[in-house]
Each structure stands twice: as C-alpha cells, then as structure tokens.
Amino acid sequence: MLYRKLGKTDLDVSLIGLGTMTWGEQNSEADAHAQLDYALGRGVNLIDAAEMYPVPPRPETQGLTEQHIGTWLAKTGRRREIVLTSKATGPAFDANRPSHIRNGETHHNRKSLTAALHGSLKRLQTDYLDLYQLHWPDRNTNIFGQLGYPWVENDASVAIEESLSVLADFVKDGKVRHIGVSNETPWGLAQFLRASENLDLPRIVSIQNPYNLLNRSFEIGLSEFTHRERVSLLAYSPLAFGTLSGKYLNGAAPAGSRLALFERFSRYANPQAQTAVQAYVGLAQQVGLSPAQMALAFVNSRPFVASNLIGATTLEQLQENIDSVSIQLSEEALLGIEAIHTRHPNPGP
C-alpha cells in the first residue's frame, strides 16, 4: 500500500480508502466485517462513513453503516489501526436529499452538528473521529451533478464561520482530530480557509468530492487549492457508480448491481457518458488493463488525491480495486485518456 499525508496534518492515509455506503443495504454486517478485515490486511487504513449511510438513504436503514463499523471495532479492538472518518448530513434542499435524519434538523448549527457527532460516535462505538466532515454545504449551490449555479436569494443558510466554530469546539474537546468538507465548491472552500485564518480556528484539511474519468471538474477550480493550500482530495465515486467498469454498457444491468437495484443512480447513465465509457473501455483493452483498474489507477496517479475511496459489494471487487495501487499507467494509456477527455470532457459531472 502507498500512503500520503492528509493535508497539513501528520496523518498518513492509505492511497486506497474504504468507502462504506453499501453496508446495511447491499452488504450485510458480516460482509462489512469481512471487507474491513481484508482491507486492513492489504494496508488500507482510511475508513470513510457517514451518518446518512447506507445509500440510498432510508429511515429504515439509516445509521446501519456506522453500526456495522462499530460492532467490528468492539469485536477486534483495532481502533488505533485505522483513520476513521464520518460526515454530518446537511439540509435537504431537494427530494433526493434525506429529510428523515434528526427529524429534519440538519443545518450546520451548534445544536444540529452536536447531535450528529454524538450519534455517529455512539453508533461507531468510539470516543473520537480522526476526521469529521460536513457532507454537503448548508446552502444552495451547484453540487451533485448540477453544472450551473442555482441563484437563490435568502436561502437561510448557516454562516460558514458559525459552522467552523462548532467544529473547532469538537477538536478542542478531543472528539474530533481534524475537520473537512465534502461536495464543496471553490468559493465555499475559500471561505472556510479565510474564516480559519481570521478567527484563529482549526483549518480544513480535506475535501471529499467526486472525481473520476467522467467527472474531472475538480481539476478546474479546486485542484489549485490542494496544491497551494494543501487541502487534500478524498476522491469519491472513482468508478462513477461502477459504470467505468463497463458492466452497464449497451443497456446491461447485472443482477444485484447498484443501477439495477436503484433507479436514482442515473448520474452517469446519459448517452454522452456512455459514449465516453465505451471509449475508455476500449482503451483499457488496448493497454492490457481491466477498465476498472485503469480508471482507478488514473485517480491514484493524481498528485492532489490523498485517498481514492473505493466501494465494493464483493471481496472479489475489493481485491481488484485495491490491486490498482500497484499499477503505473503507461504513456500510451495517459495520452489515450487525455485524448478521450478532450473529445468527451466531463460528461457526468
């Protein structure tokens, strides 16, 4: 396994991180424990969860992901071997965002964030998190596949300075070691950094955003932050919900797969994305790699990525995903990827 520093911290995180959003929905508690055992055996130390998980979010299953991690920690006693992260749900602005969590009180104010953190710690059976993240902004902005900024007047969002002050108290109390954001924009990240400097508060060390061959929008306005401000990317959805494996091409929907089970995961199913996937699959075959491993190896190769958050529903998938850490893409592969990206830029933002 390879390791990279998380932001300006002294934490070394595995280049492959273990995403957990299927645990409690597509994966059982036993599956979750088996994945944790295998991943740690391969050198993975970053385990990423969220109070909202599993996905798709439902009242009946909410919190099961963290509970499964918690029972594994209680059984194994391996808390100090992992970098454990979780995320606080944000407010529900549309039908796809959960409104059932904490009775809908999910703004990033003191009352809400305190309840979120304490709930996560209880389910995880730990007294601290190595990284605590805001799952999405407390304001209307262009995330989750939106390209254009939605101009909304008076959206009654909690001020970033207020949210950061609450997170600072979590750090002061020893319940959180470091703080991060997720699904954030360049403006939002800049505001968090400015607030930490102006108010002498803890600094954001990471940003967890989507990044994959179909969505390289992070490179446009956010990657410079990682370079100049050392705010690391935790890249999620590196296989674009599995579409970059090629298994959904030509209308295929393998039994038990995410897109077969849940209609809401259509972000990468548009015709232009499918055309790009076909090209990437062809390139992978040309350079002698599986499409999934080529896609993951590309994410691994980016200097702004601290950890590539893979998600798997089987141990076979998990093994293939982790194996990508040893793949060095050839010049032919990298040039081919850029050529396809030039023809089909960001078809699945």
N, C-alpha and C positions, 0 to 999 in steps of 0.2 A: 504494500500500500504506500502511496505517496501522501504527504501531509503539507499543508500550507497554513500560514498564520491567518488568524481571523482578525481582520482589521489591524488596529494598532495594539491589540492585546497580546498576551503571552501564550494564548491558546493555540495549539497545533490541532487542526481539524483534518480529518481524512478527506482526500480529494473526492472520494465517493462517499456520499452521505446517504443514510437510510431514511427514505420517506415512508410515512406510515398511514396515509389517509384511507387505505383499503381495509385496515384492521378493524373488525367489528361489522363489516358489510360483506365484502368479497372474501375476507380472510377471517378465520376463527381465532380464538385466543391461542390455541395450540399452534396454529400457523404462525401467529405473531411471535411466539416464543421461539419457534424453530428458526424463523428469519433472523431474530436477534442473535441467537447462538451462532448461526452460520456467519453472519456479517461480522461479528466481533472476532470470530476465528480467522477471518480474512483481513483483519486490521482496520475495519470500519469503526470509527468511534463517535461520529456525529449522528445522533438520532433526532429526527425532526417530527414534532407532533403539533397539535392544535386543539383547543377546547372544542372547536366545531366538529372535529373528525369523529367518525368516518364520513366520507363523501360518497354519494350525495347526502347533504345534511338532512336528518330527520329527527324529530323529537324522540322516537323510539330507540334510536341508536346513539344519540349524542353523548360524547364522553367515553364511549367504549374503547376507542383507540388508546387514550391515556390510561384507562383502567387496565388494559392488557399489558401495557408497558409497566405499570405499577406492580402487577402481580409477578411479572418476570423479575423486577428489581427485588421484590420481597423474597422471592424464591432463590435468587442467585447471589444477592448481596454485591452486585458488580457496579454499584452506582458510581464509584470513583473512576471506573474504567471508561466511562462514556462522557461525551459532551451532549448534555440533554437540553433540548430547546422545545419551547411551545409558543403558542400565539394566542393573543386576545382577539376575539371576534369584534368586528366593527359594526356600525349601524346598518340596518337594512334599508337600502335605497331602491331596490327593485325586487321582483318576485323570486329571483334566483339566489338572493342572499337570505340567510336564515333569520327569522324573526322570533323563533321559539326560545332561543338561548337567553337565560337570565330574564325571562318574561319580557324580552324585547328591550331591556335596559342595557344597551351595548355601546353607548357613546364612550369615548375615551376620557371620561372624567374620573375623579378620585373614587367615588362610590362604585362605579361600574368596573374599573380596572382592578380595584382591590378584590371585589367579588370574583372576578375572572381568575386572578392569580391564585387566590386561596383555593378555588375549586380545582384548578389544574394541579396544584401541589398535593391536594388530598387524593385525587384520582391516581396520580403518579407515585404516591407513597414516598415522597421525598420532601425535604425541607428547603430545597433551593433549586433554581434552574441556572444552568450555565449561560443561557441566552434566552431572553424573553422579548417577543416581537409583537408589534401591532399588525394584525393580519391584513388589514387594508385601511386606507385613510378614513378619518372621521369627517369627510367632506365629499361632495360630488366631484369626481374628476374622471379622466379617461383611463380606466383600467379594465381588466377582464375582457379584453378584445375590442374595446372601443378605440377607434383611431382619433376621432375628433373630440375636443374638449367640450363638455356639456355646460354651457353658460347658464348657471343657476344663481339668481340673486337671493341673498339672505337665506342660505341653506342651513343656518343654525348649527354650524359645526363647532366642536370644542377647539379652542385655540391650541396650537401645537405647543406653545410654552406651558400651558396647563398640563397637557398630557405628559410632557417631558419631566415636569416637576414631580408628578406622581411616580413615574418610572425611577426617578432619582431617589425617591424615598425607599422604593423596593431595594435598590442597590445598597443604600445606607443601612437598611435593616438586615442585610445579608440574605435576603430571599431570592435575589437575582444577582448574578455576577456581571452580566453585560446586557446591553439592550440593542434592539434592532427594529427595522421596519420591513414591511412586505407589501408588494403591489403598490409601490410608491413611485412618484414622478420626480423629475429633476427639480421642479420648484419645491415640492414637499421635502425632499432630502436636503436641499439648500437651507430651508427654514429650520429644520431640526439642527443642522450643524451651526447655524448662526445663533440659535437660541442657546445651545450648549455653551458657546463661547461667551455670549453676552451675559448669561445668568450663572456662569460657572457651574454647569450641571454636567452629568455624565454624557459622553459622546456616543452617538450611534456608531456601532462597529460593523454592521452588516445590513444588507438589503436583500430580501428574498423575492425575486421576480422571475417570471417565465423567461426562459432562454433556450432556444433550440434552432435547428436549421430552418424551420418555417417561421420563426419569430426571433429575429436578431435586432429588434427595435431597441434593446438595451444599449447597443453599441452607439446609438445616435446621440442621446443626451445624457446617459447615465454612466457609461464606461469611463469617462474622464474623471468622474468623482472617485472611482476606485483607484485611479492612477494618482491623482493629485491629493486626495483626501484620505486615502487608504480606508475606504469603506467597502468591504468585500461583498461580492455577489455570492449568494447561495442560490444556485440556479435550479428552479423547479420546472417540471414538465419537460425534461430534456429529450424525451421521445414523443412529445406532442400527443399525450394520451395514448401512446402506442402506435400512432399512425406511421411514424418513421420506421417502424419495423417492417412495413409493407403488408402487414396482415389484413389490412382493410381495403386494399386495392381492388378495383373492379367490383365494388359493391359487396365484398365479402364481409361477413360478420360472424367470426368464430364463436361457437357456443361458450358462454361464460365470460366472454371478453367485456370490457367496460362499455364499449359503444353498442354492443348487442344488448346489454342489460339496462343501460340508462340513456334515454333519448337526449338528456340535457347536454351531454358532452359532444356538441356539434361544432365546437370552435375551429377544428382543423378538418372539417368534412366538406368544405366548399370546393367547387370544381378547380379553382386555381391552386389550392393547396394540394389536391390530389394529383394535379399535373406535376407539381414540384416533387412530390413524394415519388412518383414514378421515375423521375429523372435521378433522384438521389439513390433509389434502389438500384437502378441501372449502373450508376457509378460505383456503388459498393460492390456489385458483382464484378465489375471491370477490374477493381483493385484487389479483389480477393478477400473481402471482408463481409460479414453479415451486415445488413442495413442498420440494425440496432447498434452494433458495436462501432460502426463508422460514425453514426450520429452522436453517440456518447463520447467517443474519442475526440470529436471536434470540440464539444463543450469542455472536456478535460484540458484541451490544449490552450484554452484562452487564459491569458495571464490575469485577468480580472476575476476569474472564478476561484473562490476559496474551496467550495464543495459543490459537487454535482449531485443533486438529490434525486436518486433513482427510486422508483417504486415498482414492486413486483408482486404478483399474486401466487407465483410458484417458486420453489427453490431453484428450479432449472433456469428460470428467468433471472433470478437474483444472481446466480453464478455467472451467467453470460454478461450481465450488466457490470458486475464487479471486475470481471476479467478485462473490461475495456480500459482499465487503468494502465495496463501494460502495453497498450497499442500506441505506436507512434505513427501518425499519418504521413504517408509519403508526399513528396512534392506533387506528384500526379493527382493524388486524392485532394490535397488542399487547393490546387489550381482548379480542379474539376468542381469542387464545392463552390468556389468563388464564381465560376462561370455560370453555374446554375442559379446562384443567388442573384447575379446580375440580371438574368432573364426573368427570374421569379422572386423579386425582393419581398420578403415578409408577407407571404400570402395568408398566414394565420396569426395575426397579432393578438 
